[in-house]
Amino acid sequence: MFQYHPSDMFCVNSNRMSFVRQTSDTLFLRAEGEPSAPVEAFDLAAINALRRSNQWRYYPSLETQNLKLRLSKEQGFALSNASQKDREKASFIFMEIMAVRE
């Protein structure tokens, strides 16, 4: 799963949400500005379903943008040489970036 930064923001089903924590396969979010709101868990399948239904928006923080830019300059490589898992990750990241551009 894409590694999100704690300052990244999300919009899920028209609700602004903030990062709480992340495991290798699940992202935990909470309603923005409401520390007592319940934490909601989203695995990759749920995120993909939300993205397909146009109910998922990802707003990367400046820290995330700078990190990805730096890493892309340092670790440039041909996607065709990557493993299937890495190609899937790259596709997921690309879709997130395209969603941000929209």
N, C-alpha and C positions, 0 to 999 in steps of 0.2 A: 504494500500500500504506500502511496505517496506520503512522504514525511512532511506534515504540516508544522508550521511555527505557532507557538502559543499566542502570538498577536494577530494571526490570520482570522478573517471574519467569513461568515457564511450566511446565506439566505436559503432557508429550507421551507418550502410551502409558504412563501411570502413572510416568514418570520426570521428576523435577524438573530443569528446565533453566534456564540463565541466558543472558542476552543477550550476544552477542559483537560483532556488528555488523549493519548493515542496508544494503542497496542499494535502488534504486527498486522492485525486484520480488522481492527475496529477503531472508529473515531467517535469520541464522546464529546457532545456539544450541549450547551445550555443557552436558554434565552438570554439575549444580550442585556446586560445591566440588571439582571435579576439573580443575585447569588443564591437565593432560596428556591429558585425554580428547579424542577427535576432535571437530571442529566439524561439525555437521550443518546442511545448507542446506534451507530450506523456502520454496518460492515460494507465491504466493497460491492456486494450485490445490491444492497439497499441504495448506496450512492449512485450506482449505475442506473438503477430503476428511476430514481429521482431525476437524474440528468436526462434520461430519455423522455421523461414526462415534462421536462423543462421546469422542474420545481427545485432545482439545485443551482445555487450561484456560489462561486468561490471568489473571495476578495483577498488576494495575497498581500501580506504586509510588506512594507519596504524592506524589512530584513530578509524575507523570503525572496523577493525580487533580486536583491543584491547577491544573495547566496547562490541562486540559480544562475545568474549571469556569471559570477566568478567561477562556479563549477563548470559551466559550459565552456569557458575559455581554457580552463586547466585540464579538463578531461574530455576534450573533443574526440569522438571516435565514430566510426561508421556503424550505423544501426544494423546493417546487414551482418556485421560480425558479432552482434550481441546474442545472448541466449534468448530463447522464446519468452522466458519470464521477464527479462529486461526489456524486450521489445514491447511486451504487454504494458509494463510500467511506463515506458516512454509514450505509448499511445494514450494511456490514461492522463499523463502529465500534459501532453499536447492538447487533449480535449479540454482539460481545465484551463489552459492558457487561452484557447479559442473562446471558451465561455466568458473569460474575463474581457477579451477584446470586444465581444458583442456588447 
